[in-house]
């Protein structure tokens, strides 16, 4: 893990967690006798400032005619829904609907 010294704390912690998980597995299977990560410590993750996109910039994105209407509507749904799960569910519902143009052999 020496080459991990320059990594972000979240990356370090993720790799350390994977190492500890594998070490526990190896100890259970008697491949090793001690945890090689026992002397390594998790790094503190510092919180950054507000990373919200300004509303004016979002409105410009949502109303920019250079992007297709479909993408602009999707972006607005993702933003205003504030829940990727809800948006995913709505999109799946739309895709699974039996519209005349979505039936096999339909001519549009």
Protein Blocks (a to p, Z undefined) as FASTA:
>chain_A
ZZmmmpcfklmmmmmmmmmmmmmmmmmnomafbdfklmpccddddddddfbdcfklmmmm
mmmmkbcfklmmmmmmmmmnopaklmmmmmmmmmmpccfklpghiaZZ
